[in-house]
Amino acid sequence: MNAFCKTLLASAIAAASVASAHAADPLTVYGKLNVTVQNNDENGKDSVTSVQSNASRFGVKGDYDLGNSLSAFYTVEYEVATDSSSSNNFNARNQFVGLKGNFGAISVGRNDTMLKNSQGGVDQFNDLSGDLKSLFKGDNRMAQTVTYLSPSMSDFRFGATYAADADSAQAGDNGFSSALMYGDASLKKTPIYAAIAYDSKVKGYDVLRASVQAKLGDFKLGGMYQTQEKSEGDNDSTNGYLVSAAYDIKEVTLKAQYQDMEDTGDSWSVGADYKLAKPTKLFAFYTSRSMDNEADDDKYFGVGLEHKF
């Protein structure tokens, strides 16, 4: 681990240990470790077994009361690639600072776009080999952003992200991402969550995405429709969809998902989670993906452990 990472860890731990003594600016240390032992068989090549990290992360966040119904907030988060051959295995995730009040919240820095955030929990295999980003464009985290999120109004919220043209991923173009969302993405406060989002010239693509998820007893059903095309040139748009389902049986959650993107490919995944405690679960999954430009399917089977803190 390099000197910077050591300093980051030491500072975060020290700050957390004295946070209770500074109630005006409480700092939270958080993260998760998600690691699988899995077999990967890609495009008919010899399969390999890996001990794989799936977006494991470490971060600090907090807010400070400025008075007059105004507060500052911040997040500094890193991915911890436990499977990296290098000991310098920290990669930047969301890192931003902002102000929030009766007007909503505005932040500047490295951040997920509103289109990415708008999906809620529709993707049942997020961060795993069956993640929707394997076929769909739009799951972007941009380095230079300004993001606004409105206050909730009758369970509706609006958000917008500006991606600066100086961001190397923008190739000199200003990008905009916006979303209108209804309900609670965790489905705890409302039984349904829905969103419609649009990207214009974000990382070279224009994307329109509609997402919906509903809780019906012990079932969670979700769906997504997306159309995407390159921002520059005379390009045809391609359309795709995703459907997902999860069913809770006491401590076990059974999951299934299918997605298809025109002229790209399709995939299906099945899996099960077993909750050991609120922050800890065992899980297993199988994903099969067929790409239109490849002769053989990609197949992934994994068993893993996740712990959040």
N, C-alpha and C positions, 0 to 999 in steps of 0.2 A: 504494500500500500504506500503511495507516495505521501510526501509531507502535507500536501493540501488535504487529502482524504483523512489523514490522522488528525489534522487540526479541526476539520469539520466534525468528526466524531467526538473528539474531546470537548469541543465547544458546546455541542448539542447536549451531551450528557451532563456537563457542568451546569448549563442553563436550566435543564430540566430539574436538576437537584435543588435549585434555589427558586424555582418558579413560584412555589407557594409563598415565598417571602416577598414576592413582588406581584401582588394580586392585580395591580393595575395593568400589567402586561404579561398575562399567563402564556407560557409557551408549552406546546404539546409536542412530544416526540412520538412518532407513529411509524407504522410500516407493516410489511408482511413478507414472509418467505413462502414461496410456492415452488416446490421442486418435485419433478417427476423422474421416475425411471421408465424410459419408454423406448420402444422399437420404432425406428423410422425407415420406411421402405419407399423411396422416392424415385419415380419414373423408371421402375424396373431395374434399378441398380441394386447392388448388394445391400441388404438391410444392415443398419447399424443400431447398436444399443447405446443410449446416452443417459447420463444423469443430468437433467436439463432444468435450468432456472426459467421460470415463466413470469417475467416482469416483477420479480421480487424487488422490493423498494424500501427505502429509508428516508424519512423526512422530518422536518420541524415546521410547525405552523402556529400562528397566534394572532391576536388582535389587541389593539390598544385604544382605550376610550379617550377620545379627544374632547369630549364635552359637546354640548349643543346638538345631541343626537347624531354625532359624527364619530367614526372610529377608523383607525388604520388597521389593515390586515395584511398578512404575508404568508407565503409558502416557499420553502426551499426543499425540493425533493430530488432524490437520485435513485436510479435503478441500480440494484446490486446484482451483477451478473455472476452468480455463484459458480457457473459452469465455465467461466472464462479461463483460458490458459494463462492470462496475465494477472498479476496480483493487483494491478491498477484497474479494478473492475467496476468503477463507478461511472455511470452514464447519466447525463442531465435529463430530468423529466420536467414537470411544471415548477417554475421558479418565478414568482411575481410578487409585486407589492401593490396595494390599492387602498381606496377609501370607500366607505359605505355609510349610508344614512337613509333618510326617508325617500331619497331619490333613487335608491337601488345601490348598485356597487359598480365601481369602475377600477380596473387593474391594468398594470403595464408589466411586460416582461415575457418570459417564455410560457406558453400556455396551450392547452387543447383548444381547438376551434369550437364554436358553438354547434356546428353540424356534428362533430364527433361527440360532444357532450349530450346532444339531443337524443341519442339512441336509448338512454336509460338502461334498463336491464334486459333488453330484447335479446341480445347476444348471450346465449346460455354457455358458450364456450370461449368467452372473452379471455385473451392472453394465452390460450392454448392453441394447439395446431389447427383446431377448427374455427378459429377467430374469423369473423366476417371480413376482416381486412385482407384476407388471402384472395378474395375475389372482388370486393367492392373498394372503389376509391373513396377518399374523404375522411378517413380516420387519421387526421393530421394534428401534430403538435408543432407549432411554429415558434421560431426563436424570438421574433420581434413583433409583438402584438399589443394592441389596446383592446380590451374587452369590457363591454357593458352588459349588466344583467339587471333587469327591472325588478321592483318589488312584486310580490304576488298580488294579483287582482282577481278575486273570485276564482282562484286556483289557476289562473293564466299567468305566464311569465314570458317576457321577450328578451332575447339576448342577441348581441352582435359582436363580431370580432373583426378588427382591422389587422391585416398582415402587411407590414411595411415592405416597400419595394426593395429596401436595402437587405432584407433577409435573402441569403444565398439561394434558398429553395424557391424564391419568387421570380428569379430570372429577370429582375428589373420591373416587374408588374406589381401594382398595388392589388391586394386580394381582400375580399370581403366574405364573411360567413355570418349568416343570421338564422335564427330559429324562433318559432313560436311554440310554446310548450303548455300542456294542460295536465294538471294533476301531480301526484307524487311519484317520482321515478322508482322509489323503493316499494310502492304499492301498500304503504302502511297507513297513510292518511286518506288516500282515495283508492277505490277499487280498479281504477283505470288510469293509464298514462298514455298520452298521445303527443306527437310532435311533428311539425313539418319544418324542414330546414333547407337552406340553399347556400351553396358556395359559388362565388364568382372569382375566377382566376386565382384559386388557392392551390398552390403547388402545381400549376399548369392545367388544372381541370375545373370545369363547371359541373356541379353535382346538385341534383334535387333529390331529397330523401324524406320519406314519410314513415314514421314509426308508431306502433301502437302495442300496448301490452295490457292485459286485464287479469285480475285475480278472481277466480270462480271457485270458492271453497278451497280445496287443497290443490287446485290446478292453477298454473300460470300459463297463459297462452299469449304468444307474441307474433308480430308480423312486421315486415319492412318492405317497402317498394323503393327502388332507386333508379334514376336515369343519370348517366354520366357521359361526358364527352370532353376531349381536349379543348382548351380555351382558344388556342391559336390554330388557324388553318380551317379548311373546309372539311370538317370531320362529322361523320354520322354519330348520333348518340346511341348508346347501348342501354338496355333495360334489364333490371334484375329484381329478384325478390328473395325474401327469407321468411321462413316460418319456424317457430320454436315452441316447445312445450316443456313444462316441468310439473312434477307431481310429488307432493310430500306424503310420505308414509312414516309418521313419527320422526325418528332421527335420520331417515333416508330420503334423499331427493333423487328421483329418476328424471333424466333429461334427454331430449332429442331435438335435433335441428336439421333443417335442409335449406340450402341456398343455391341459387342459379343466377349467373350473369351471362347475358347474351354475348356470343363470340369470345367468351373467356373460359368458362367451365362451370362445373357444379360440384357440390360436396354435401355429404351428410355425416352427422355425428350422433353418437349415443353415449350416455355416461351415467354415473351415479355418484352422489356425494353422501358420506356418512359423517354426521356431526358428532364429534367427541365432546365438544364444549362450545360455547358461543364463539370463541376466537379460533377454534381448531377443527379441521376436518380432514378425513381421508377421502380420496376420490379416485375414480378410474374412468377412462374414456377411450373410445375408438372413433377415428375419423378416416373417411375415404374421400379423396378429392380427384376429380377427373378434369384435366386441363385440355382445352380444344387443340392446342399445339403440341401435345405430348402423346406418345403412343400408349404409355402405361399409366395406370392410376398411382397416386401417392396414397400411402396407407400409414397411419399412425396409431399405436396402441400404447397407453401410458397408465401408470399407477403412481399417485402422488400424495403429498402431505402439504397442507397449507396452515400456517399459523399467523394470525394478525396480532399486532400489539399497538 
